[in-house]
Amino acid sequence: MKINKNLFIDDIKGFTTWAKHTGVKKRRNDLCIVFSKDPCVSAGVFTKNKIKAHPIIMSMDNIKNEVTHAIVANSGNANACNGPEGYENCKSIISETANTLGINEKEILTASTGIIGLPLDMEKILTGLSSYEYHKSLPLDAAEAICTTDTFSKHLGMEFEISEKNIKLSCIAKGSGMIHPNMGTMLSFIATDLNITKELLQEALNESVTDSYNMISVDGDTSTNDCVFILANGNGKNHKIDSKNDEYYAFLKALNALNKNISKQIAMDGEGATKLIETKVINAPSKSDARTLAKSVISSSLVKSAFFGNDANWGRILCALGYSEGSFNPDKIDISIKSSRGKVDIMKTGQPTIYSDSLAEAIIDDSKVDILIDLNSGKEKATSWGCDLSYDYVRINGAYKV
């Protein structure tokens, strides 16, 4: 298994991407299509927010179809909370995409991201779709087209072997604010040439999301539009994976590596962020406890604010652990802070240590900082990712409609 940053969705046999600037956003592409001319099996994971955008509702229905050929997505407008008009507009986008690509409407998944509650400019969207040209975009154009406040496009490719065949995975994603997935606005579209059943593709995605996208938090807000889609067209020609054998787990390992990397990219690009924070909980009583505790720390606004100020505030970390409902013994906890500039222990066996404030400040004043939490109460572990909470986060979101 290897990471290939130069492997794009268009490099996977049968897949192509296309993007367009329609004018819904002032600058940059704002409409894209991921298309496989060969039929795919698909899987999806969707936001748990009770308020779901119209594209989410429609895709939750279309994902049940045995065959999927395409994903169509727009940015700049979430098409959420727009009543019957929003739903009809979503249907029109799928219908126009189906006509353009020559496929069935049920074979299309759709997603939107942007401002909630504003009517979608259908004239611009439909005009954009009518100008579709097969394989006419640069590799990262589609990744750019799903960005909103993102400062960079998220992308990654993976290669691994199954049945002596070289299998490819590639992903484009977006996410910068409203990120607190529970399966923000967070979108991730994955393509692969793997030959696998639809049922096992869904199981693999469900498992992978648990320890990747669902372990990131920028601001504690779960979006109305979060979704992860994966399409598999079988062009890798491996023996079809129809059971949880060694080949299934080889795929799951690659999918996990891809999704965790993309999750870190999203956390790193949090609105106004100055640093990526990685929280590792080890020696927990259970996997569930480890996840709960790690996610609680990375989601704490007080922890995030402290790290923006380069403050090794162990009290805020301990507090976030305490209200998480995860199981641990406070008298056994060790906490340390680590970065490329060194490491400092700030708590041992539940008691604060004596350490140099200037050293701790220097360690935290880095582009990536690790919080290491040893519970000394078991063998399980989990990792979460997030970022600091800066003045710019408020500035960006205070002027989001501008």
N, C-alpha and C positions, 0 to 999 in steps of 0.2 A: 504494500500500500504506500502510495506517495502523494504528496500535495503537488499540484501542478497549477501555479497561478496563471499560466498562459493557456489553460484549457477552458474554453468558453462553451456555452450551450450550443453555439453554431458548429463547434468542432465535433459534436456527437452526431453520428450518422442518423439522418432523417429529421433532425431538428434545425430550425432556423428562428431567428429573432428579427423583429422589425420595430422601429420606433419613429415617432413623429412629434414635432412641436405644433400643437393645434391652436395655441393661444389661450388655453385655459389657465396656464401659468404664463407670467410675463416673459420668463426666460427658461431655457432648457426644454428638452423633450418632456412631454406630459402624457403620452399615449404609447402603449407598446403591445405587441403580440408575441407570445412564445408558441410556436406551431410545430407539430410533427406530422409529416405527410403520411407516416405509418401509424396505425392505430396504437394507442397506449392504454395501459391500465393506469389508474390514478388513485391517489390517496390524499386526504386533506385533514388538517386540524384547524379548528375555528375558535374565535374568541368565546370566552364564557360570560362576557358581558350580556346582561339581559336585553340591552338595547343593541340590536344588531343592524348594521347597514344593509341596504337593499342587495348589494352584490353578495354579501355573506349569505343571506337567506336563499338567494337563487343558486349559489354555488353549493350550498349544503344539499340541495335537491339534485343538481346535476352531477355531483360526485358519485351518486348512486348508480349512474349509467355504467354499463360494462366497458364502454369505449370512450376515451377522451382524446381529442386531437389538439386542443389549444387552450391557452390562457390569454385573456384580454384584460388589460389593466390601465387605469388612468390615475394621474396624480393632480393635486391642486384643488380637488373637491372630493369629499368622502362619500357623497351621495347617501348620506345617513339622515334619518328623521325628516324625510321629505314627503311622507305620506304616499298616497296612491300614485302621484306623479313620479316620485322617485323610483318606485317599483316598475312603472311602465317605461321610464327612461332606461332602466337597467335591461329590461327585456328588449328594447330597441337596439341597444349596443350589442347584445348577443345575437340578435337577428341580423343586423348589418354585418357582423363578423362572420356569421355562418354563410351569408350570401357571398361575401368577399372570398372566403376560403373554400367554398363549395362543400361544406360539411353540415351535419345536423346540429341544431341549436342545443340539444342535450349533450353534445360532445364538447362543450365549451365551459370552462370555469372563468369566473370574472372577479376582479378585485378593484377597489378604489381607495384612495388615501388623500387626505387634505382636510379642508374645513368642513365641519359638521353643520348641517341645517341650511345650506345654501343651494338653490336650484342648480342643477348641472346644465351647462351651456351645450345643449344637444346639437345645435347647428355646427359648432366647432368640432365636436367629437365625431359626428357622423361624416362630416366633410373629410376629417382626418382619416377615418377608416376607409373611405372610398378611394383614397390615394394609395392604399396598400400596394406594395411591390414585394414579391418573394425574394428574400435574401438580399436586401438592399441596405442593411444597416451595419454599422461598425459594431464589434463585439460588445462594447460597454454602453451602447446607446440605449438598449432596453433597461439596463441597470440604472442609468441616469433618469429614465422616464418615470420610474416609480419613486424617485426621491422627492422630499418636501423640504424640511429644514436640514436635511443631511448635508454635511460638508464634504463627503466623498461617497462614491458609489461602492457598494459592497458586492464582492464577487469572490468565488473560489472554485477551483477544480480539483478533483481527486481521481486517481487511477488505482485499480486493484485487480487481482486475478481471481477468476472463478472458472472452473472447468477448462483450465489452461487457455482461457480467453481473457484479453485485456478489456476490462469493463471501465467505463467512464461515468463520472458524476460531475455535474456542474450546477452552480447555484448563483442566482442574483437575489439581493435582498435590500430592504430599506428599513430604517429605523433610527430615530434620533430623540424624539420626545414622545410623550404619552406611551412610555414603554414600561409595562409591568405585565407581560403575557401570562395568561392563565389558560392554557389549552391542554408606542405601541402606536404612532400607529406602526405596527410591525408587519411587513409582508416578506415572505420568502418563497421563491419559485425554484424548484429543483428539477433537473432533467437527468435521465440516465438511459443507457442502452441495455440495461439489465433485463433478462427474461425471468419474470417472477409473477406469481398469481396476485390478483388484486387484493385478496384477503391478507396475504403475508406482507405485501407492501404497506398496507394500512397498519398492521401490527408493528412493523419495524419503525414506521414514522411515529406512531404513538409512543413507543418506548424511547426513541431518540429525543423527541421533544421534551420529555420529562427532565432530562439532565442537560438540556441545552437552552432552548428559547425560554422555557419556563423557569430557568434559574438566572434570568437577567432582570434588572430593574434600574431604570433611569430616574423615574419620578413617582412611581407608585400608582400610575393611572393605567388601567387596562382598557384598551381602545375598543370602539364599536366595530373596528374593521380588521383586527388581527386575523391573519390566516397564513398557513403554510401549505403549499401544494407540491406534490411530486408526481412526475409523469415518467413512466417506464415503457419504452417502445420495443424492447426485445431484440434490437439489432446487434447486441453484443454476441448473440448466438450461443450463449452458455446453455447447458442443460437447464430446463425450466425449474426454478426453485418452487417447489410445492409442499415442502415440509421444513421444519426448523432443524435443518442439518448443518454441517460445517460451512457450507456455502452461504446459507442464510446468515450465519453469525459473522462470516467474513464481510458480507454486505453491510450488516448492522454496524460493524466496527468502523467501516469507511464512512457510513452515513453519520455516525456519532462524531467522528473526527471533523467532518465537514460542518455539521451544524454547530458544534462547540466553537469552531473557528469563526463562523459567521456571527454567532452570538457575541463573541468578544469584540468583533468589529462594530456591532451595533452599540454595545455598551461604551466602547471607546469614543463613539461619535455622539454621545448624549449631548443634548442642547446645552451649550455653555460650558461643557466639561473641560477640565484642564488635565485630568488624569484618569486612567483606567484603574479600578479597584477590583481585585480578585480576593474573595473570601473562601478560605479552605477550612472546613471542619473535619477533623479526623478523630478516630477512636471513639465514635459515637455508639450508643446502645443499639440503634437500628438505622437503616438507610433512610427511613421516613424522618426520623429525628434529625439526622445530618442535613437533609434537604431543608427542613423547616427552619432550623437554626441558621444555616448559611444564608437562606433567602431573607430571613428577618434582619440580619445585620446589613446586608447589601441594600435593603429597602429603607433603612432608617434615614430620615431626613437629617437628624442630628448627627449621625455618624458621617454622612456625606458632607455636611457643613463643616464638621471638625476637620475632615481631610482636605477640604478646600483651604482651610486656614493652617494646614500642616501641623495640626494638633493631635498628638497620640492620645486621644481621650478614651482611656480604657473603660471609664464609667459608662459612656454612651454605648460602647460595644456590649458590655455586660448587661446593660438595661435592655437592649434589643434582644439579646438571648433570653432574658428573663420573661419578657411578655410574649415570646414566640409560641408558647405551648409545647415546644420540643422538650424532651426529657434529658436532664443532665444534673450532675451534682456540682453546685457552685464551688465547693471546697476542693474540687479536683482540677479546675480549669487552668490551663496555661495559655497565654495570649502573647503573640509576638508580631512585630511589624517588619516587613522586609521589602527591599527594592534593590536596584542595581547599585545603590550607594551604601548598602550594608543591612544589618539586621539588629533589632533591639528587642529584648524580652520586656514586656510591660506588665505581665502578671504571671505569677507562679503559685500553683496550688490555691487559687482563689484569692491571693493577696497581691496588691500592687508591688512592683519591684522598685528599687532605686536605680534610676537611669538618667542619662544626660538628656535634658530637654533639647539642647542644640543638636545633638546627634539624631534624636528622634525626628526633629523638624527637618533636618537635611535628608533623612531617609524618605520621609513622606513627600518632600518637594521634588518629586520625580514623575515621569510620564506614566509609569505603571507601579502600583503599590500592592503588596500582598498582605492580607490580614490572616494570620495563621492561628487557628483555635484548636487546641488539643483538649478533648473532654476527658481523656484517660478513663473511659467508662465502657469501652467496647471495641469493635473492630471495623465499623462502617465509616464511610466518608462521603463528602459531597462538596461541590465547588459552585459558587455563584459569582456573577460578574455584574459590575455597575460602574458608576462614576461619581465624582464629587458634585456637589450642588453649589453653583456659583451665582454671583450677581447677574451674569449674563443669561442664566436660565429664566429669571424673572423678566428681564428685558425682552428676550425673544418671545415669551409667551404673553407678555403684556401688550405686545404689538403684533400679534399673530395674524390679524386680518389686514394689516397695513400692506 
